[in-house]
Structure formats: C-alpha cells, structure tokens
Amino acid sequence: MEYLDIYDSSRRLTGRTAPRGTPLGEGEYYLVVHMLVFRKDGKFLVQRRVPEKHSWPDMWDISLGGMAQAGETSASAAEREAFEELGLKVDLRNISPVISYRADTVFDDYWMVQLDTDDVQLKLQNEEVSETRWVDREEWEALIASRQVIPYTFMHQIFDLYHRNFPGARLFPFGDPSKILGAVFDMDGLLLDTERVVNAAWDEAARRTGFVDVERAKIACLGCNEASTRAFFLRTYGENFDYQTFRDLTRKLAHEVLDVHVPVKEGAAEILRMLKNRGIPLAVASSTREVTVRDQLDRAGLLPFFDAVVTGDMVTNGKPHPEIYQKACAAIGIAPEYCLAFEDSKNGIRSAYRAGMYPVQIPDQVPAATETYALSWKVFPSLTDAAAFLETGKLLIKCE
C-alpha cells in the first residue's frame, strides 16, 4: 500500500502520512507531480489513458503524472513517475517546476524537461497508458478541439511555457511557409564583413575621446540607423554628450579602412546568385545611409543582384521597428509572409519578425541569444549553410 505525506496549507510537512485514497481534513493537502516532456525538435509527448482508468478513461493527457509518496520530494517523485510510466530517466536537479499551485486538497507541481535526443525509446506502463504520441502545437490544439484531452486550465499555454523555458526554442511555431517569393538582406555584418571594422573604429574613437561605456553602446546600437543610435546615446548618456563628435570620428576611422577594401562575407555572392537564378526578387534593408550602401555593395560586386535598396535614411523608424522591412517588401512587390529576411543582429531579427517575415539569422559579432532564437525561423552559422538548406528544400522549387 502506498503512503503519502500530508502537508498543511503553507506546504509544510505535518509529519503525518496516510494511505493513498484517504480523505483529508480541512487544511490538509497531498502533493501531486506532473511532467511536460519535449524532444529537441520541439514536439510534446502526450499519453492516452487506458479505458479502464477510474478517472478520465481513454482521454489524452500530458506526458505523465502521479502522487508523491511518503518521503519523496517533488523532484524525486517526478523522476520516479517518469521511469515507471514511460521508462524515461530524467534529472531534475538544479531546476524548479514551471507551474506550482494549490488546488482543492493537493499541491500541484508541473515539471518540464527537454530530452537530449529525438530518438526516444519509451517503455509504457500498460496498466496506465494505452498509447503515446509526439505532437506539435497544431496537433495538440486539434486534440483539444476534438475534446479528447483532459481539460487542464493551462492546456493552451503548454507550448508557450516550453518556448519560454528552453533557449533555442521558437516562441511561436513558424512551421514552413508554403513558398518563398522574395528575400530581403541586411548588409553590415551579413553580406559585408564591415561590423568588425566598425567595432574597431568605435573602440579607437572611445579611446581618443575617453568614452568608457563603448561595449554596451556597441551592442545596443548594432543594426540601428543613425537616428536610433543618436537617440540611444542622448537618452543613456545625457543631452550634453557630444554625440556628433563621437559619431563623426567613428565614421572617419571606419571609412579609412572601407574606402580601400570592402570585405565580403562567406557565401554572400553564392546565395544571392542562387536566389536570383530562381527568379526570387531581392532587396536590401540596411540601417546604413543609402550613399554608403550603394557604394559598398557596388565595390563588393553585389549591387546588381538587388531589385530594391531601402536604407536607414529612407525610414522614420529604425530597427527594431518593422518599417524598413515593410518598405523593402513593398519595394519588391511581395507580401512579408512570403519573404525571407536575412539578418545578423538582434535588432534586425526583431524588425523582420515584427514585419511578419520569416527571419533567418546568421550571427556575426554577437552570438544568437534566447530572444533571437525564439524570433528566428532558422539560424545558420553562415550564408553558405543557409544556401545549402534552401537548395535542398522544396520552398524555392515551387517558385521556378
């Protein structure tokens, strides 16, 4: 017979136990644990209860759950249930439940894990579980709509909880677009290897002017246009900050290098050529001034690939506002939901995401972080890798 610990209303152990199924008195509670199990590909494990179950027979349930036995912690109870019900060995050390609340006569803890592999071998507890399934958000919502799921109050939020708790998970399920009809590219740090030059110019300008907060400023302004950068400096360092002198010096130092040579990023010409050969209209959406964008792209040999050029001095609101990407899509006559947006910076990814596009991130100076992973459709280490993915997929074939 299973014995369970009894807790008080503040979730303190009373020191008493009771056989499972024993009714509790006022102010007494048991502990129940649950687990939400995801694979690395973002699919959620659900189980179907056997028809003989006393409660919720033949209904689809979350991954697993059960009562904490006497002497168990919430974590050890959840680990045991995972092994007994599904044959999964999980380690819940150093993490906490994603949801925990008091309800009726129980405290409910919901743990969440992401398995290290998509090749998961389950061993079902046949007296409890009739079948299991790995589902994406759309499939989970379809089960809910068909009234086959135990009605948890937060059942529509499970995927949102997952995406907020695991770096690299997508905030919303982009899925795959039905087809790609257009593509828009950032320039600095994506097509051209100019960010390193600009960063060096900022460092030297900071040294000469005595500006000590340059690292923070570089990160905050990455991908921003002139107006947004100026606004950041004056808002952060005060109206008396001599921004114009600092900006003029950084621009002078950068151009001393870039006027001699414009370095092109790996795979830039190749991916532009591949898309152009497939008849995909291309645009640039760069926060840099138009005169500089056209000059540098021309000297790099990339300007002829583009059907439109939209730059920081053509918009009122710089990145992360979506205006520049909205204008770029309009310039090539393609709706945002059919356009890829290639970006390297956080502000650029935010801008493309808010414009309703499919953001593709190629990190440059700053590695992809949780937020930019969440807002990106795909993340690749280089444009070469992005081109290889598109060439082997079917999204562009439909456009030929």
Secondary structure, DSSP 8 states (H G I E B T S, - for coil): --EEEEE-TTS-EEEEEEETT----TT-BEEEEEEEEE-TTS-EEEEEE-TT-SSSTT-EE-SEEEE--TT--HHHHHHHHHHHHH------TT---SEEEEETTEEEEEEEEE-S-S-------TTTEEEEEEE-HHHHHHHHHTT-B---TTGGGHHHHHHHHSTT--SS-----S---EEEE--BTTTBTTHHHHHHHHHHHHHHHT---HHHHHHHHTT--HHHHHHHHHHHH-TTS-HHHHHHHHHHHHHHHHTT---B-TTHHHHHHHHHHTT--EEEEESS-HHHHHHHHHHTT-GGG-SEEEEGGG-SS-TTSTHHHHHHHHHHT--GGGEEEEE-SHHHHHHHHHTT-EEEE---SS---HHHHHH-SEE-SSHHHHHHHHHHSSTTGGG-
